[in-house]
Amino acid sequence: MRPAGKRPTTLAVLAKAGDSVAVAAVKDAELARMLVVSPISEDLDRIARGGSDAASLEYQQRQEAEELGKQLSFEEAIELLESLDGPPSGLFGPGCLEAFAAAVGCRAQTAAVLTRLTAGPLVGECALLAGLFQSEPAAVVAWVLDNITMPRIAVLGLTITGMLPEDQETTILDAIATVLITASASPTSSDGPDPLLAASTELTAVADALARHLAGSRRRSLTDRLERLAALGETVPAAAFPRVLSAVGQVLRPIRTQHAVAVDHPDIRRRLVAVLGRALAATDHDMLSDVQYDTAMGGLALAVAAPAEVGELLITRTLVDLPQVIPMEWHRLLADMDPADRTPVAEAFRVHIEQQRAAGTLTSRSEDTAHRLLTQLGGGTEQWIALVRELATGGPADRTRAAHIVRFSWRHPVWTEVVPDLLDAGLDEHTTNQLHEGLLMDNVDYALDDTTQAGLDTLKPLLNDSRAAVREFADEATRRLNSLPGL
């Protein structure tokens, strides 16, 4: 046991201090090698603080791992890698495994490395292949292309494509795309208890890797990357949709940029939005499915880059009796978006609503859903405010629509501006109840106590309004809010 208050120490220091277990461990050559590849430095504070001290320690550990990779025979190195259960945590010797495996691959016989990689998975295999690529790039590319139908090797091949000339990268990307198209169109003949599931899992892994590569490939054109992602989304299993759409989001809205880039190719926009539609449909009737942040980010980037196409997708989904038109994660992200980014898709969706109203295809349920989604898309924008004001001064049907649209937006000043006039002009019981429900269901991100108090504050001016209908509504709404249980 370490004395209380003492800082953690390393295995070598413990051995030097005479710890019997540490002494035995240091004398074990196999364990010593393993600790070089996967060092367990217990000086966690030093690593966690970062800075030059931590960087120096990490550099020293990587150098030791690289030197070991140069010293061991290929057979010994592979035996060591095979003894590892998996790559070490990044906190313990970051990069040591990669440095070791790359050094082994760089000096080993080409045939020996490729034979072992073909045989099956190996901890550090990506770095091993990258090391071999440094000395034998042509042989590595040829091996990848010869074995591209093996999902694991397709994924391995993607790890070196960034080091290839662009034409060779294109060749590998095209080959992987062909493999995915062929595999998705053909039933699997694999053995095992659930070959279909196994094949789907393997295809998902390849699709994930390809999507990640396209998301990060800055030298390929925007059009090429989006076209490949569209094709990928048309062939992959449903489990890969989040990764594909995440990549779409990263391409359309790179890190540190304020707005999504424009997509000038209508066909690409249409295909990408169709992929989004497939992704949303995949979880329509699974209310317990995980919230897909990646899908939401990709979908909202598309809403900015392709507002007309996304608006059409959303009205199509609105007309179907679905548990939700858009996932809950979208609600939160939409609230954080720049109104200028939300305006085009909100306006496109509004136009579709009017077209469906004119055609008589909106039921009361779908129209209610459409009004709520319109507010989620365009709430607070100049166009949305203008629409609410225009409807609020219209006839009975328009006033009802104004109430439906604004009912969840009682935190916005336009609610206080138009709702009293709507109440005074006269609303049916159903619409009045919807205004009450809006005050109770504002936003799931707010704590209930905070929402209740904010609602009460919004109602205060209405309690003393000169119009009886307004006071009656405010009294009842206040009673309902006060009856809510506290948290």
Sequence and secondary structure as in RCSB ss.txt:
>XXXX:A:sequence
MRPAGKRPTTLAVLAKAGDSVAVAAVKDAELARMLVVSPISEDLDRIARGGSDAASLEYQQRQEAEELGKQLSFE
EAIELLESLDGPPSGLFGPGCLEAFAAAVGCRAQTAAVLTRLTAGPLVGECALLAGLFQSEPAAVVAWVLDNITM
PRIAVLGLTITGMLPEDQETTILDAIATVLITASASPTSSDGPDPLLAASTELTAVADALARHLAGSRRRSLTDR
LERLAALGETVPAAAFPRVLSAVGQVLRPIRTQHAVAVDHPDIRRRLVAVLGRALAATDHDMLSDVQYDTAMGGL
ALAVAAPAEVGELLITRTLVDLPQVIPMEWHRLLADMDPADRTPVAEAFRVHIEQQRAAGTLTSRSEDTAHRLLT
QLGGGTEQWIALVRELATGGPADRTRAAHIVRFSWRHPVWTEVVPDLLDAGLDEHTTNQLHEGLLMDNVDYALDD
TTQAGLDTLKPLLNDSRAAVREFADEATRRLNSLPGL
>XXXX:A:secstr
   TT     HHHHHHTT HHHHHHHH HHHHHHHHHS     HHHHHH HHHHHHHHHHHHHHHHHHHHHS HH
HHHHHHHT SS   TTSSTTHHHHHHHHHHHHS HHHHHHHHHHS  TTHHHHHHHHHHH HHHHHHHHHHTTTS
HHHHHHHHHHGGGS HHHHHHHHHHHHHHHHHHHHS     SS HHHHHHHHHHHHHHHHHHHHHH SSS HHHH
HHHHHHHHTTS GGGHHHHHHHHHHHHS TT SS      HHHHHHHHHHHHHHHHHTTT TTS   HHHHHHHH
HHHHH HHHHHHHHHHHHTS  S SS HHHHHHHHHS HHHHHHHHHHHHHHHHHHHHHT   HHHHHHHHHHHH
HHHTTSHHHHHHHHHHHTS HHHHHHHHHHHTT TTSHHHHHHHHHHHHH   HHHHHHHHHHHHSS TTS HHH
HHHHHHHHHHHHHT SSHHHHHHHHHHHHHHHTS   
